[in-house]
């Protein structure tokens, strides 16, 4: 099962909702997520208005509360996720 490390930035209910949506989208693709939670958005250079946010490899990849289907599509387009899920489907 491929592992994807993400940093979630934000607080409160919006962050919890984003975390749940990410988990649902990842499980639908057979991915395992490792999520680090950061509450210091301003210190990370992310305006509070853009939280909650998902960071991948040090850059903001998603901000706000996208639908689970949108998150799944984003995950599917990531090169290392696409390769890993394709290998699983083809039996490699």
Number of C-alpha atoms within 10 A of each C-alpha: 11 15 14 15 13 18 19 25 25 26 16 9 10 15 22 14 14 25 17 13 20 24 19 17 21 21 13 12 17 16 19 14 16 12 16 12 15 16 15 13 19 13 9 11 8 17 12 14 12 15 22 28 26 25 18 14 9 10 10 15 13 17 18 15 19 14 12 18 14 14 20 20 12 14 19 19 12 11 9 14 19 13 13 18 18 13 11 12 8 7 7 8
